[in-house]
Amino acid sequence: MLLQPTIVTGITHPLVASAFVKHRFNMVGNRRQVEEVLVLDAHRISDLTGEDVQAAILADMDMILAQAQRRAIAVDSIEIRLH
């Protein structure tokens, strides 16, 4: 069974274009557990390298997670994608 990603609205950060939560199955012993992964699609800015964009997002990660958790979204891990 595949779970559809959950679109996250309300993330306000100048480098984050969109956000969603993907649900990934994780085997723990004989149990199958669902892990919630927050995926952030980031803007690429001409004067910043990919590493700079990632560092800027990571520096503000507490603020971003606070915005996601206001929507009662539990997050187990984070993935940052640059386009």
Backbone torsions as a table, in degrees:
resi	resn	phi	psi	omega
1	MET	NA	126.8	177.9
2	LEU	-101.2	139.4	178.0
3	LEU	-101.2	138.4	178.2
4	GLN	-75.2	144.3	176.3
5	PRO	-64.6	152.4	178.5
6	THR	-104.2	119.6	179.4
7	ILE	-73.1	134.0	179.9
8	VAL	-107.3	122.1	175.7
9	THR	-108.7	159.9	176.4
10	GLY	93.5	5.4	174.3
11	ILE	-84.8	112.6	-179.3
12	THR	-112.4	102.3	176.2
13	HIS	-146.9	136.7	-174.8
14	PRO	-62.9	-20.6	-178.8
15	LEU	-100.9	-7.9	-178.5
16	VAL	-96.3	116.3	179.8
17	ALA	-80.7	-44.0	178.7
18	SER	-156.6	165.8	-179.1
19	ALA	-146.2	145.9	173.7
20	PHE	-152.4	163.0	177.9
21	VAL	-110.7	121.7	174.4
22	LYS	-101.3	147.5	-176.0
23	HIS	-105.6	119.6	-176.4
24	ARG	-118.6	132.9	177.4
25	PHE	-78.4	138.4	-178.4
26	ASN	-133.9	123.1	-180.0
27	MET	-83.4	124.4	176.3
28	VAL	-122.2	99.8	-175.3
29	GLY	64.3	-123.8	177.7
30	ASN	-94.6	-1.4	-178.3
31	ARG	-98.3	144.5	173.8
32	ARG	-103.6	122.5	-175.3
33	GLN	-115.7	146.6	177.9
34	VAL	-98.5	127.8	177.7
35	GLU	-106.3	134.9	-179.6
36	GLU	-98.1	119.8	-177.5
37	VAL	-113.8	118.9	176.0
38	LEU	-81.8	118.5	-179.8
39	VAL	-105.4	123.0	178.5
40	LEU	-110.1	118.5	173.3
41	ASP	-88.7	118.8	-173.4
42	ALA	-102.9	148.2	172.5
43	HIS	-75.3	141.6	170.9
44	ARG	-98.0	123.0	-180.0
45	ILE	-103.4	139.6	-170.8
46	SER	-59.2	-36.5	-176.6
47	ASP	-90.7	1.9	178.0
48	LEU	-115.2	139.2	174.7
49	THR	-78.9	169.7	177.5
50	GLY	-60.3	-37.8	178.7
51	GLU	-66.8	-36.7	178.4
52	ASP	-66.3	-40.6	178.6
53	VAL	-63.7	-45.3	179.5
54	GLN	-62.9	-42.0	179.3
55	ALA	-64.0	-39.4	179.5
56	ALA	-65.8	-39.8	178.3
57	ILE	-68.1	-43.2	179.4
58	LEU	-63.8	-33.6	178.5
59	ALA	-64.6	-30.6	-179.3
60	ASP	-103.0	16.9	-174.0
61	MET	-62.3	-35.0	177.9
62	ASP	-60.2	-42.4	179.2
63	MET	-66.3	-42.5	-179.4
64	ILE	-64.4	-44.6	178.9
65	LEU	-65.5	-35.8	177.0
66	ALA	-62.9	-39.2	178.0
67	GLN	-66.6	-39.0	179.2
68	ALA	-69.9	-38.4	-177.1
69	GLN	-75.5	-18.6	172.8
70	ARG	-63.5	-26.3	178.9
71	ARG	-90.1	10.6	179.2
72	ALA	61.5	42.3	177.1
73	ILE	-104.6	120.0	176.7
74	ALA	-85.7	135.4	-177.4
75	VAL	-124.7	127.7	176.8
76	ASP	-95.7	-34.6	178.2
77	SER	-151.8	169.4	-174.8
78	ILE	-128.7	142.0	176.7
79	GLU	-129.5	130.5	178.9
80	ILE	-112.2	125.7	179.2
81	ARG	-115.6	133.2	175.8
82	LEU	-106.0	138.5	178.8
83	HIS	-116.0	NA	NA
